[in-house]
Amino acid sequence: MKLTATILGDLRRVLAAEVRAGERAAMQATRAEAEQVKQELRQQVMSAFGGRGRGIAHAWRARVFPSSGQSLRPAGLVWTKAPNVIDAFERGALIRAKGGRKFLAIPTGFNAARGHRGRREKGMRVTPAQMVASGQGFLRPFRSGRGFVWCLPLLQGEQTGRRRRTRLVAGGLAEIGTGHREGREAWARGMLQRGMVPMFLLLPQVRLAKRLDVKGAAERALRRLPRRFVAAWGRTHASDESGRAAP
């Protein structure tokens, strides 16, 4: 018995078509996986910080190389424009005061730009330097003995607006509170009875809670990538065959 085999068509063209299909599949799989990792990391940030973390969440970026053309060996890069913040909350970093200082000065909500319930504006109303320069700041120790609350005396200003709301002024430096709080006058009277407003928490060190898992997101992407590549190659073949079958 004699057997013979014959290759139908141009073998080089067939192999070249397979390579092109593999390149397209590799690029599609890498691009899709990079995008999924970016979205997962953005969601991690939003879950950890809520609306306050929107800016940090949107700092994540994704890109695939080569930027143009096709390749069997593409690379996906996912990075953040806020690397220090991400690193600190992924490691659960320990933050200490620097420059020979004993304490970290952490602003309270009352020292926010729009008071304790402000949302739109950022930053501090009063800086540590202003606290010192005013000569009015005083300390109240934590019950645990780990740190202090750095306060300013609370003064009552004139009543303003149609509703004659009481203005609360911390040490003559900044107004606190908000004009959009239910029962604000009762709340203001309670603050005045205490006679002080906490402006900073003074702590020797702070350990951040580990809230992010960047490494885990990358490892999950690597495990998904082979399956995604095979599926993309299958779709590429199906598309090519459909194109050849069309009249």
Secondary structure, DSSP 8 states (H G I E B T S, - for coil): --------S-HHHHHHHHHHHHHHHHHHHHHHHHHHHHHHHHHHHHHHHGGGGHHHHTTEEEEEESSSS--SS-EEEEEES-HHHHHHHHHT-EEE--TT-S-EEEE-GGGBTT-TT--S--SBSS-HHHHHHHT--EEEE-TTSS-EEEEEEEEEEEEETTTTEEEEEETTTEEES-SS-TTHHHHHHHHHHHTEEEEEEEESEEE------HHHHHHHHHHHHHHHHHHHHHHHHHHHHHHHH--
